């Protein structure tokens, strides 16, 4: 259904309800990226031993991140590869 078709078939009340629902429980690509980031950071943290911990945002493609040092990149690759 196109946006024009949707707007022709939905009441302003129903549209407002969907907007409120999105504010309570967002859906779409941003939410999916967060869910994937949570899983990836959990796996990385479980396998990284003591030291650096990872946040979900470290694995999300469109969040602002600080520049990684070569040592940080090496540590992340070692964690992913199962090294220590």
Secondary structure, 3 states (H helix, E strand, C coil): CCHHHHHHHCCHHHHHHHHHHHHHCCCCHHHHHHHHHHHHHHHHHHHCCCCCCCCHHHHCCCCCCCCCCHHHHHHHHHHHHCCC
